[in-house]
């Protein structure tokens, strides 16, 4: 899989492995192991903490995008030459339906004919995360054309698109992270609210308490 560095289905758990609503305070955080290029394993005062790197980074990206758009329209990067892609008539018509939303998101589009669309600007944060403009815009306009975004509630539609952005921009399962990138992700984790779950509601981490480990290894706790 392509490597995406860190920049700025529902999980199944056993009854004894819990996803706390309060983020654990890590101890010995210099000892973090990446497992199968998907999970980060470390410890806190209660036991072992297993972090889903995609879910955590997705939450980090969502909070960062929400913060930035709360301060104004997202910063965009203009294309030196417009990026033109083929589209169906429904996607072309969708541009006019969501122009105010596109402006807030830092996306500038124009029809380039009955079956094509020109991308003139794309959010700088997504560019920095190497998110490709054409697939993203095409998927977004498909959602608009299919009525999957609530055009009567711009804030709800905005949250849905920020969710989509954060998912595309986040590191993925299978991305190998350098030690500095892991440290940066854990540092950003401590700065955000609602870090216990990703925007989809999946847990960002699970904890296995020491008593549970002792039980599974047949140790006496008396």
Secondary structure, DSSP 8 states (H G I E B T S, - for coil): --------------TTEE--SS---EESTT--EEETTTEEEEEESSEEEEEEHHHHHHHHHHHHHHHHHHTSS--EEEEEEEEEEE--HHHHHHHHHTHHHHHHHT-EEEE-STTEEEEEEEEHHHHHTT--HHHHHHHHHHHHHTT-S-TT-HHHHHHHHHHHHHHHHS--TT----HHHHHHHHHHHTT-SSTTB-TTS-BSEEEEEHHHHHHHTT----
